[in-house]
Amino acid sequence: MALQIAAEYLKTTRPQADGKRWVPVVASKLVRSSPGRGYAHACALGLGRRQGMRQQAFLQSIGVPRQSSITVLSDGGDDISHACKLPAATARVLDWFHIGMRFEQLLLSLRGRRGAEAYTKYRLQGDVIASKWLLWNGRKERCFEELEALRRETGWVGAHNPLGGLIRYLRGCSDLLVNYARRRALSLPISSAGAESAVDYVIGQRMNGTGTCAGLARANSLLQVRCAVLNGLDVRNFMRWYPPGRQFAPLPRARLLS
C-alpha cells in the first residue's frame, strides 16, 4: 500500500484569528497494489495538538491495521511532516513529480540565460538532463556532484536561484531519495499524483470558488463530508464522527446544496 500526501491552502470568507484568509489543508489518498477503490482523506490544520493522529484514524476507519507496512509519498515540506509519521515501520519516498518540476524550472532558466551562447546553453541543459537521469537511477551522490559542477560553471551561488534551490531541496531530503527507475520497473508508485487529484476534487472544485467556507471548523467539516462522498461512504457517518454534543453553526441551505 502507498499513502500519497499533498498540501494545499483553502480560502476563507473571513479572516482567521491570525488575520490570514486561508487555512492549510493536508489531503491524502491510499492506493493499493491490487485493483480496487482508492480512499481519500483531507483535514484542515490547526484544530488540535494531536493532528498527527488524524492520518492514522483515517487508515483505521477504512480497515488498515495499525502496524501495516505503508509507503508514504510526499514532497519535502515541513507542513505535512506530521501526516507522514505513522506508527508502523514505513518507508517515505520523495515525490518524483515535485523533483521533476524543479528540474524543469532549472532548464527554463538556462534557456533564458542572458549573455550565454546558444551552444553553451545547450551543453548546460544536457548536464542538467544527465543529473536528472542519475537521480532517477538512484545515483544521488553522482547527481549532487554534477549539480555542484554546474553551479561552479554558471556562477549561481546561494539558494535564491533555480539551481541553488534544487540542490538545497534534494540535499535536505536526501534520505527520502530512492532508485525511481527500479520502483517504476516493479510497478510501484513514485509520485503523489493521486493526492493531487484528491486536492483538486475535494478542495478545488468545491471550496475555492464562490462557496468558500467561513472558518476553520466549517472548512474541516465540509472536507470530511466531501471525502465521504468521494470514497463512496454513507455521509450519515458524519454523525458518528461529530456526535450531536459537538455543535457547529449550520451552513446556509444554498451552500449545502452547491
TIVO-75816 format. One record per residue (C-alpha): x, y, z; residue in one letter. Coordinates in steps of 0.2 Angstrom, whole numbers, padded with zeros to 4 digits, always signed. Layout:
<atoms>
XYZa ...
</atoms>
This chain:
<atoms>
+0000+0000+0000m +0005+0018-0003a -0001+0034+0005l +0001+0049-0006q +0000+0065+0003i -0001+0083-0003a -0004+0100+0005a -0015+0114-0001e -0022+0131+0006y -0041+0134+0007l -0048+0152+0005k -0060+0158+0019t -0073+0172+0018t -0067+0179+0034r -0050+0182+0042p -0044+0169+0055q -0038+0173+0072a -0020+0177+0065d -0028+0188+0051g -0025+0176+0037k -0038+0172+0024r -0033+0155+0021w -0032+0138+0030v -0018+0125+0027p -0026+0108+0022v -0017+0091+0020v -0025+0079+0008a -0020+0061+0006s -0025+0046-0004k -0022+0027+0000l -0018+0017-0016v -0017-0002-0015r -0007-0013-0027s -0022-0024-0031s -0036-0016-0041p -0049-0008-0031g -0056+0009-0024r -0044+0022-0018g -0048+0031-0002y -0046+0050+0000a -0044+0060+0016h -0042+0078+0020a -0042+0089+0035c -0039+0107+0040a -0024+0110+0051l -0025+0120+0067g -0039+0111+0076l -0029+0102+0089g -0012+0097+0095r -0014+0079+0090r -0015+0082+0072q -0004+0068+0068g -0017+0056+0074m -0029+0061+0060r -0020+0051+0047q -0019+0035+0057q -0038+0037+0062a -0042+0038+0043f -0032+0022+0039l -0041+0013+0053q -0058+0019+0048s -0055+0010+0031i -0049-0006+0038g -0030-0004+0038v -0022-0012+0053p -0011+0000+0064r +0005-0010+0061q +0003-0011+0042s +0018-0008+0031s +0014+0008+0021i +0025+0018+0009t +0022+0037+0011v +0025+0048-0005l +0025+0066-0002s +0036+0082-0006d +0049+0088+0007g +0038+0101+0015g +0038+0103+0034d +0019+0107+0033d +0015+0089+0030i +0028+0080+0041s +0016+0076+0055h +0005+0067+0042a +0019+0056+0036c +0023+0049+0054k +0014+0033+0055l +0017+0020+0070p +0022+0006+0058a +0040+0005+0051a +0035+0013+0035t +0046+0020+0021a +0045+0038+0015r +0049+0042-0003v +0051+0060-0010l +0038+0063-0024d +0046+0062-0041w +0033+0074-0048f +0040+0089-0037h +0058+0084-0041i +0054+0084-0060g +0045+0101-0058m +0061+0109-0050r +0072+0102-0064f +0060+0109-0077e +0062+0126-0069q +0081+0125-0070l +0080+0120-0088l +0069+0135-0092l +0081+0147-0083s +0096+0140-0093l +0087+0143-0109r +0083+0161-0105g +0100+0165-0098r +0107+0181-0104r +0124+0183-0112g +0127+0165-0115a +0130+0157-0132e +0117+0145-0139a +0130+0131-0138y +0134+0135-0120t +0115+0134-0116k +0113+0118-0125y +0128+0110-0116r +0122+0116-0099l +0105+0109-0102q +0112+0092-0107g +0121+0092-0090d +0105+0095-0081v +0097+0081-0090i +0111+0070-0086a +0110+0074-0067s +0091+0070-0068k +0095+0053-0076w +0107+0050-0062l +0095+0054-0049l +0081+0043-0057w +0093+0028-0057n +0097+0030-0038g +0114+0038-0040r +0111+0053-0030k +0129+0057-0025e +0134+0057-0043r +0119+0069-0046c +0125+0080-0032f +0142+0081-0040e +0136+0086-0057e +0124+0099-0050l +0139+0107-0039e +0150+0107-0055a +0136+0116-0064l +0135+0128-0050r +0153+0132-0052r +0152+0134-0071e +0136+0145-0070t +0142+0155-0055g +0125+0154-0047w +0128+0154-0028v +0116+0153-0014g +0099+0146-0014a +0089+0160-0022h +0090+0154-0039n +0083+0138-0048p +0100+0128-0047l +0103+0133-0028g +0085+0129-0024g +0086+0112-0032l +0102+0107-0023i +0096+0113-0006r +0079+0104-0009y +0087+0087-0014l +0101+0088+0000r +0088+0092+0013g +0078+0077+0008c +0092+0065+0004s +0086+0051+0015d +0070+0051+0005l +0078+0048-0012l +0077+0031-0019v +0080+0022-0036n +0065+0028-0045y +0069+0018-0061a +0068+0002-0050r +0052+0007-0042r +0044+0010-0059r +0050-0007-0066a +0042-0015-0051l +0026-0006-0054s +0027+0004-0038l +0021+0022-0036p +0034+0036-0037i +0023+0051-0036s +0008+0059-0026s -0002+0061-0042a -0017+0053-0033g -0016+0065-0019a -0015+0080-0031e -0031+0074-0039s -0039+0072-0022a -0034+0090-0018v -0042+0096-0035d -0058+0086-0031y -0060+0089-0013v -0054+0107-0012i -0053+0115-0029g -0069+0111-0036q -0080+0114-0021r -0071+0125-0009m -0061+0138-0018n -0075+0145-0028g -0090+0156-0023t -0095+0144-0009g -0079+0146+0001t -0080+0141+0019c -0082+0154+0033a -0070+0147+0046g -0058+0133+0051l -0071+0122+0059a -0083+0123+0045r -0070+0120+0032a -0064+0104+0041n -0082+0098+0042s -0085+0100+0024l -0069+0092+0020l -0075+0076+0029q -0091+0076+0020v -0083+0079+0003r -0071+0064+0006c -0085+0053+0012a -0094+0056-0005v -0078+0053-0014l -0075+0037-0005n -0092+0031-0008g -0097+0030+0010l -0113+0035+0018d -0112+0053+0023v -0123+0048+0038r -0106+0043+0046n -0103+0061+0048f -0115+0060+0064m -0103+0047+0071r -0088+0057+0068w -0096+0073+0075y -0108+0067+0088p -0123+0079+0092p -0115+0085+0108g -0102+0094+0097r -0112+0108+0089q -0107+0118+0074f -0116+0133+0067a -0127+0127+0052p -0122+0132+0035l -0135+0141+0023p -0146+0128+0013r -0140+0135-0004a -0122+0132+0001r -0125+0114+0007l -0133+0110-0010l -0120+0118-0020s 
</atoms>
